[in-house]
Every structure is written in structure tokens, then in C-alpha cells.
Amino acid sequence: MLRKTFALATVALGLGFGNVAVAGDYNGNLMIRLQGTGVITQDKVKSLDTSTGTDLKALGFGAEVSNEFIPTATISYFLTKNVALELFCCFSKHSVDLSSPTGALDGKVADTWIFPPAVTLQYHFDGMGPLKPYVGVGAQYIHYFNSKTGDNTLNTSGVKFSDSFGPTLQAGLDFQIGGGWYLNVDVKKSWLDTKATWHNSTVTASDITAKVDVDPLIVSAGIGYRFNMDDIFGRRSSYAPMK
């Protein structure tokens, strides 16, 4: 599914800009990037308890959220020459693996799809030739959906994740390669937490709740295209360069 989404986005990018290749403008007000992204969760389990009050973490149980590599896209709108708003988005699927003291209950105890958009306010530096570094600050939201119990070693009736929201810092570099095109590398760090609840475990005869710091490190590399939005949708007045 993700490969098909990435392929469709690539085709759309080609079709959308194929007939306006001359419109590429390094002073344009809109920039679109397609990237390959590694999502490194850097997670930490804060608590793992049953609804009857048993502290499973103290007994040696633990859990880990998987890292993933996915296609992503960003759209940046330049408010001025140096200041832009960026929307980052994608879909990815992650699993939660349980570790138990004896190993008898080890396995994938959950998998879930996530929708994790991030919005950042960026400052783009200039005066360095084709190199265009930038920094950003903003927030990320994660919606969890289609969650399942995986191998279900805890023998539960289902699992649910609470949505996440937290701050994001960003640093990146665009490198001009001509005609409004860029090569790009980008790093984002977010601080997020979630609560996962497994219902009706027959192993513990109760619900099980984990509170987890997800705190993803998001590392991306790809290609970008900058242009004037009016060149695509029609210009109402003469264009004035950004200041």
C-alpha cells in the first residue's frame, strides 16, 4: 500500500510539473518534497500495569515499538524569503514487541497504523550559494488506527492506543540542482507519548495498560521542487519577489 501511494505521488508530481518545468523558481512561494524516511521510535516504557494493580514492569516485562522506513511528503509555503510553514505527512505501520522474564510470552502483542502529520515554522538561511540550511519548530500529532493484537501472546480481546501530541524540532538542508529542483536531507525530533490498553487478557485475568514515550527521531532524504503557486493556478497580478 505504501509503495503504491509513493508511486502515485511521484506520478502526480511528474504530471503536475511536466508542462510547467520552466516555472521552477528558487524564490517561489511553494515547495513540495518527496522523501524516503526512517522513523526511529526511541521509545521508553514508563509503566506496564494490570487493571488489578500488578506492576508488570517491576516483574521484568518490557515492550518495544518497531522502527520503520517509509515514503513521506512535505509541502512548504513561504511567508517571506526566509520564513516558511511546512506540513509533513505520511502513513506507517508499527508493531509492539513484548519481552517477558521467562520468554514464554515474548512476541508481537500489537500492530497499528499511524497517521502522524507535523507542522513546523521554519527559518531558511541564505547567502551560502546553492546550500540552503533551515531550522524549524512546531508540533506533531499521531492518530492510531486499525490496531490489532499481533501474535496475541497475552490472549487479549483487542488493543487500543490513545492519540499523541507533542512538540517537534527540525533541522535540514536543501541543495539547489537547477530549475527549481533541490536535493534535501531533514531531521525532526518529536516528544510524544501514548497509552496502549490490551483488553481482557486471560493471562493476567485483567486489562493491561502501558504508558509509553514514543519520542520519534524522523530522518529523511529526497528531492524537492520550488515554484510560484500562481504559475500553476493562474496569476491574478504581477509577481513581486519575496523580501
URDAPE-V77792 format. One record per residue. RES is the residue in one letter. PHI is phi in whole degrees, -180 to 180 (none if undefined). OMEGA is omega in whole degrees, -180 to 180 (* if undefined). Layout:
((RES;PHI;OMEGA) (RES;PHI;OMEGA))
This chain:
((M;none;-179) (L;-67;178) (R;-66;178) (K;-65;179) (T;-62;-180) (F;-66;179) (A;-64;179) (L;-64;178) (A;-65;178) (T;-65;178) (V;-62;180) (A;-63;178) (L;-62;180) (G;-66;180) (L;-68;-177) (G;-68;-176) (F;-109;-176) (G;-60;-177) (N;-96;178) (V;-134;-177) (A;-58;-179) (V;-71;-177) (A;-81;179) (G;-57;-173) (D;-147;-180) (Y;-70;172) (N;-109;-178) (G;-68;-176) (N;-98;-179) (L;-137;178) (M;-138;179) (I;-120;178) (R;-126;167) (L;-115;-171) (Q;-138;163) (G;-101;-169) (T;-132;171) (G;-98;178) (V;-104;-178) (I;-104;-166) (T;-71;-179) (Q;48;-172) (D;-83;177) (K;-145;177) (V;-80;180) (K;-84;178) (S;-155;178) (L;-146;-170) (D;-129;171) (T;-91;179) (S;-70;176) (T;-94;174) (G;101;179) (T;-82;178) (D;-88;-177) (L;-71;178) (K;-64;179) (A;-66;179) (L;-85;177) (G;104;176) (F;-83;177) (G;-150;-180) (A;-148;-178) (E;-141;178) (V;-93;-174) (S;-72;168) (N;-86;-178) (E;-142;172) (F;-117;-170) (I;-142;169) (P;-81;179) (T;-139;177) (A;-143;175) (T;-133;172) (I;-128;179) (S;-117;176) (Y;-113;-177) (F;-86;177) (L;-78;174) (T;-140;179) (K;-59;-173) (N;-112;-174) (V;-111;-178) (A;-140;169) (L;-106;-180) (E;-120;171) (L;-111;178) (F;-110;179) (C;-156;-180) (C;-177;168) (F;-132;175) (S;-149;180) (K;-119;-179) (H;-124;177) (S;-118;175) (V;-117;-179) (D;-106;-179) (L;-94;169) (S;-118;-177) (S;-123;-175) (P;-57;-178) (T;-97;-177) (G;86;-176) (A;-68;-177) (L;-107;179) (D;-62;177) (G;148;178) (K;-79;-177) (V;-100;176) (A;-164;164) (D;-140;-175) (T;-151;170) (W;-86;177) (I;-130;173) (F;-118;-168) (P;-117;-180) (P;-64;175) (A;-133;177) (V;-119;179) (T;-131;171) (L;-98;-171) (Q;-112;167) (Y;-119;-179) (H;-102;180) (F;-83;177) (D;-133;-179) (G;84;180) (M;-121;179) (G;66;-178) (P;-75;-180) (L;-86;-178) (K;-129;177) (P;-74;178) (Y;-151;174) (V;-132;-178) (G;-152;176) (V;-142;-178) (G;-175;-176) (A;-147;177) (Q;-128;177) (Y;-124;177) (I;-123;173) (H;-106;180) (Y;-100;-180) (F;-148;-179) (N;53;-178) (S;-82;-179) (K;-134;-172) (T;-92;176) (G;60;178) (D;-69;176) (N;57;178) (T;-67;177) (L;-86;178) (N;52;-180) (T;-107;-179) (S;-88;180) (G;167;-179) (V;-138;180) (K;-138;177) (F;-112;173) (S;-82;180) (D;-65;-175) (S;-120;176) (F;-150;-180) (G;-171;-177) (P;-76;-180) (T;-137;170) (L;-113;-173) (Q;-146;170) (A;-146;-178) (G;-158;-179) (L;-145;171) (D;-103;179) (F;-126;-177) (Q;-67;178) (I;-124;174) (G;110;174) (G;65;-178) (G;88;-178) (W;-92;179) (Y;-133;158) (L;-98;-172) (N;-139;166) (V;-128;-172) (D;-152;176) (V;-131;174) (K;-123;175) (K;-128;180) (S;-119;177) (W;-117;-173) (L;-136;173) (D;-137;178) (T;-144;174) (K;-120;178) (A;-107;-179) (T;-125;174) (W;-97;-173) (H;-98;168) (N;58;176) (S;-71;176) (T;-79;178) (V;-72;-179) (T;-106;-177) (A;55;-178) (S;-169;168) (D;-77;176) (I;-127;-178) (T;-125;176) (A;-117;171) (K;-105;-169) (V;-131;165) (D;-83;-179) (V;-85;172) (D;45;-175) (P;-70;166) (L;-102;-172) (I;-115;-175) (V;-113;-173) (S;-129;171) (A;-147;-179) (G;-179;-176) (I;-128;-179) (G;-132;179) (Y;-137;-179) (R;-115;-175) (F;-159;175) (N;-93;-178) (M;-57;-179) (D;-65;179) (D;-69;179) (I;-93;-172) (F;-103;179) (G;103;-176) (R;-97;-179) (R;-88;-179) (S;-148;-179) (S;-65;-175) (Y;-84;177) (A;-110;-180) (P;-57;179) (M;-68;179) (K;-120;*))
